[in-house]
Structures are given as C-alpha cells and as structure tokens.
Amino acid sequence: MNLLAEGATVSPTGRLRKVIAGVLVAGVMIAGVTLQIDPATADTNACNGLSYLIVHSDAGGPHTRLRTELVAQSGVSVVDFFDAVGATPTVNQLSAYDVVIPVSDTAWADSAALGNNLADYLDEDGAVVALNFSSHDSVGAGIQGRYRVDGYAPFNYGSQAFGDATLGDHDASHFLMNGVNSLNAFYRESLTVATGATEIATWSDGLPLIASKGRVVGINFHPQEQAPDTWSGDFARVINNAGKWLSVDCPTTTTLGIAKSADKVRASGKVSPKHAGRRVTVTLSRKTGGKFKKVAAKKPRLSAASKYSTGFKRLDSGTCRIKVRFADHKGHTPAHLASSATKTFAC
C-alpha cells in the first residue's frame, strides 16, 4: 500500500512534480529492516546533544535530506534510521533516543505494535514528533494501537489533502516557532486538532500545521525524499525545537555576582549548560516590614557564552536582595531545569 501513486501531478502553482508514491493502492511490502544505530553515541540526552530516531515506512527509502537538515541544527548529536516496513522497533530500541520521528507513505510492518510501543515509550518520558502519514485514516499507514486508541496523537486521523501551502496563522511566541520563518509543503493531510491538543500553527489554507498534545508534536507535512521541490523551509528547526521543548533536558545552574557603585548596582553571572539567546529574570527587592518587596525587574538575554549582566539604580538605604532565575522554555518549564541564585546586601 502506497500513499503517493506513481505519475506526474501538476500543483496549484503549475510546477510539474514527480510523485514517487500517493493514493492508497495495493503494493508489495519491502522485506527486511535497516537499523542504523551507533550504540556508542545513541544512548544520550540533551546534556550531550539530542538524539533522534527516524522510524520510517517509505517506498522511496530513508529520509536522508531530512536527516542532513536535522544534523545541521544546534544541539543535535545523533540522527539514525529504523526501516519499519519489515520490522517494528521495540520499546528498548526507541528508549535509546531522546526523540522518535515516525514518518510513513506506505504500510508499517505492524501499525498496532508500533502504536503500542510508542505509547509505552511516551509513558517513560520519551518524546515523539509525528510527520505524515502517521495520522492517515488507514490501518496500514496510520499509527494504530494504544497511540491512537488512548489518544496520544495531537491530530484526529484523516485523508490526504495534496496541494501547495505556506505557513499561515501561528503563535510566534511559542518555543516551537523560535527561528521559524517559512514552511512550504505539498504533501499534506486533511486533519483536525484532537481534543486536549494545542494548535500552534496552521497552513495558509486553514488546515492545521503544528499541534502538540502531551509529549507528542504533530507536523502536517511529508518530507518526500524523491520530490525535493514538494517541501522547503524550516521544518528541521521546528523538529529540533520540539526535541528541546519535550526532551529530558539538562538541569541548569545559575551564578550571581553583585557589584556596587555610588549610584548603581550591577548583577552578572552565567547559566550552565549554555542557553545562548535565552533570557533570565533579575529582580531587585528591598526589605520592608520584615519582608522583601519587589522594586524592579529586568530580563537580560544570555550571550553566546551564556552570560548575563544588568544594572539597577542603587537605592539609598536599607537591606536589598537581588534574585536571578532561569526558568527555561516559555510555556514549558520543567521544575528540574530551572535554577536561581540570590544575594542579600546593604542597599
């Protein structure tokens, strides 16, 4: 069964496309499994760089272009493939990776077993970024089992909706959209956002583009390897943002130093491991009536070396306190990632 039928298709923009695979037809299953895993580096976490496993059922072979673009993203250490046409990855194999990326355009070896294993992996704090046609309403290509039945998927399953579209309405403040300027794709699906999921972006024609639910991010596009003109833009950036957003990241430590002059007090320090470009919150308080009350707050951005520095007008008397806090991703702040430092001094 292939989701992309052989033949030439003219898109709404008039470009001639070579379609390698497409509209649910009977096909011959490809035997065997290609599991390209480096055991020396695969078992990792965001402290050492994120590891990704692309689990694919694709008549055109592994998604090497997607892998190349993902490897080029910051903080990525490993991107491996698992050919799930001939076999199904076990929970142990999935658990060797921070993020699993299912992507299909032909039938999985066992779509129910894959869904059960993905659900178990997610229950163990795994993270999934699901691409098309994982949410296709067909037993073969759509992920089944507990993943679908127990509602892990951020999209309600649907059918293909091929046609060119660009990034439409989206929440630019969401962490998933950091550094994302353009998204363009042809191979998409007619989906709706599942109950309990959050829609983060839509396509220009109104179809959902990005949604999240629990520890799953769904992206409504198919990275067709043999038709490179059918997708472009910052998809690898979205996927890596999702990996950082969902991963079991490194706990942080934050340092704080205070320097006083006649009219100013300056707070400086750094956050480890590095989170360049992110912000810390620095709050100046003064003790009044036995309690510290906020006087002012600033949010300096971390430098390339993950350092910050900011100043406040020095108060004329009393006991003051400065607290700096790094609270990690906006809208997604696991307590184990946050860190802070506090110093009390004469105003």
N, C-alpha and C positions, 0 to 999 in steps of 0.2 A: 504494500500500500504506500503510495507516494502522495504527498500533498501538493506537489508542483508538477503539473503534467508537461511532458515534452512538447516543444513547439515554440513559435515566436509570438510574443504578445506586444501590442502597442500600448504604452501607458497613456494616461490623460495628457501628458506633456508631449506626446508624439515620439518619444525615444523608442527605438526598437530594442527589445530585450530578448536575450536568450534565456528561456526558462528551463532549468535543468530538471526540476522535479515539481508539482502542483495540485491537482484537484482530486483527491481521494479516488485512486484507481487501484485495482489489484496489481501486486508486484511480487517480485521474487525476493525473499529475505536474504540478506547477506550473512553468511556464516562467519563465526569467529569473533574475536574480541581484541581490540588493540588497547592495552592499558599501559600508557607511557608514564610511569611514576619513578621518580628518583627517590628511593627510600631515605637517602641521606639528607634530603632537604625538604621532603614533602610534609613531614610532621612538624609544623611550625605554628606561629601565631603572629599577631600584628607587632609584637615586640621585635621580631626579627624580619618582618616583612610578611605581607599577606600571601597565603597560598590558595590557589583556585583550581578546581577540577571541572572541566567542561565535559559533561555527560551528554553524549550526542547520539541521535539516530538520524543519520543523514546520508541519503543516497550519493551525495557528492563528496563524501569523506569528511575528515575533521576540519574544523573552522580555523585554519591557520592564520587568516588575516585578523580575525577577532583576537586570537592569541597574541599575535605580534603587537597589535594596538594596546592590548591589556598589559603586556610585559613592559611597554614603554611608560606606563603610568607610575607615579611615585609610590613607593612603599610596597611594590609587588615583588615577591621573591620567587614564586613558582606558579606556572600555569601548565597543567597536564591535561591529557585527554583520556576519556574512557568511552570506547565504542560500545554503546548499549543496544546495538542491533542484534548482536549474537550472545550477549550475557547481561546480567544485571549487577551493578556494584553492590557489595554488601555494606552493612552499616559501618563495619570496621574500615572498609576502604574509603567510604565517604568521610568518616571521622578523622582521617589523616589530614583533612583540608579545612581551612577556615570558611571557605565559601564554595558551594556547589552551583554550577550553572547548567541546568537542563535545557537542551535545545533540540528540536526534532523537526524533520519533514517527512519521515517515514515511520513505520511502526516500531515501537520498542520491543525488545525481546520478551519482556513481561511487564506491561504497564502497571498492573496491580502490585506486583512485587516491588517495582521501583517506587511507587507511591507509598507503600508501607515502609520501605527502608528510608525514604526521605523524611517521612513523619517521625520515625524513631531518631533519625539524625537531628532533626529540628528540636525534638524533645530533650536532646542532650546539648542544647545551646549551639547547634550548627546554624548556618545561615545559607539561604537559597536565593539566587537571582534567576528567576524563571523567564526564559525567552520563548518565542513561538516555535513550534505549535504545542507547547506544553498544556495550554488551556483550550485545545481543539476538542470539540464535542464529538470525538470518535474514540472508540475503545482502544484502538491501536496506538494512535499518535498522542492523544491527550493522556496526561499522567492520571492514573486511577488509584485504587486502594485508599488507604487512610488519608493520604494527602488531599484527595478530592472529597471523600465521604465525610471526613471530620472537619472540613472547612479551612484547610491551611492556605489554599490558593487565594490571592487577592482579587482575581477576576472570576466572574461566572463564565463557564465554558461557552464557546460559540464557534462559528464557522469563519472561513477566510473572507477577507474584505480587501482584495488587492486593488491598489491604486496609490499614486503618489500623494504624500502629505508631508508637512513640515511641522515643527514644534509650534503648538498653539498656546492656549492659556496654561499657565503653570505658576506654582508657588516659588518664586525666585529666591525666597529666604530659606527654603528647605535645604538641608545639608546635601541631599541627593542632587540638587541642581547647582552646587558650587562649581564654577568654572565651565558650566554647560552653556554654550552659545547657539548651537544649531543641532538639530536632529532631523534627518530626512530618511524616509523608507517607503518601499512599495509593498513588500510582503507583510501585510498586517491582518488582524482578525477583527471581526465584529463582536466585541465583548462589552460587558457591563461590569461595574465595580461591585465586588462581593459585599455582602452585609458584614460590617465590622472593619472593612478595609478603608484606607485613606487614599483618595485620588490626589496625586501630586502634579500631574501634567496631562494634558490632552493633545491630540493631534489637531491640525488645522481644520479638519472636517468634523471635529467634535468627538471622535472615538477616543476612548481612554488610551493614554500612552504609558504612564507610570503610576503604579499604585502599590501600597505596602499593607501588609497585614501580619502582625506578629513579627516573626523573624524571616519573612519572605517578602522580596520585592519582585513585582512583575513588570516586565517591559514588553509592550506590544509591538514587537518587530522581529523579523527573521533575518539573520546575517548570512544571506545566501552566498556561499563561497564562490560558485561559478558565475555569478552575476554581480560583479562588484559595483556596477552603477545603480543597483537597486537599494543601496543604503549608504549613508555618509553622515558625518557629524561626530558628536562627542559621546557616542554610546559607551565606549570603553571608560570614559570619565564617569558616566553615570554608574556603571557596574562597579568601578573601584570606589566611588563614593559610597555605594551601598555596602561594599565589603567593609569599609572603615566604619560605617554607621552601625552595622549589625555585628561586627566581629567582637570576639572576646579580646579586647584591646589591652594594651599595657597600662597598669596603674601608673599614675604620674606622681612626681614630687615637685613642689614649688618652693623656691627660696625667696627671701625678702631681706633687703638691706635698707637702712634709713640714713639719710644724710641731711643735716640741718644747716641752714644759713640764717642770716639775720631776718630775712623776710620770706623764706621758702623752706619747705620740707620735701625731699625727693625720695621716692620709693623705687627700688630697682631690684632685679633678680632674674631668674630664668625658670623655665618649666622643662623637666626631663621625663621621658624622652622628648625629642624635639617635636613641636607642633607649630612650625613656622606659619605665619599668616593668621593664626587664630588669636583670640583676644582673652585677656584676663580682666577681672574686675577688681579694682583697687579702691578701697573705701576708707575715708578718714572720719574718725569719730572722736568726740570729746566726752569725758565723764561728767555727767550732770545728775545730781541727786542720787549718786551711788550707781548709776547705770550709764553705759556708753550709748550716745545718741549720734546718729549719722550727721555729718556736716556736709560732706561732698563725696562724690564717687566718679571715677573715670575708668575707661575701658581701652587701655592701650593695646596695640596689636603686637604680637610676638615677631621678632626679627628672624632673619634666616637662621640665626644661631639659637633661636627660641628664647631670646632675652627681651625684657620689657623695661621701660623707665617712664615715670610720670611724676609730675610735681603738683603740690598744693600750696596755696598761700598759708604761711605759718600763722597759727592762732596765737593770741597774746598771752594766754595764761592757762593753767590747769593741767590735767593729765589727758593725753591724747593716745589714740590707738590707730594703727593702720593695719588693715587686713587685705591680703591679696588672695584671690580664689580663681582657680582654673576649673571650669565646670564642664569641659569637653563639649560635645556636639550640641548645637542648638536643637532643642526639641527631642533630644535623645541623650540623656545624661546618666549612664550607669554610675551608681554611687562609688564603685571601686575605681573609677577612672579619675574622679575629682580629687583635687588636692588644694591645700591652702596653707598660708603662713601668716602669723600675726606678730606684731611688735608694739609694745606699750612704751611711751616715752613722755618726758616733760614737754608740754606744748611750746 
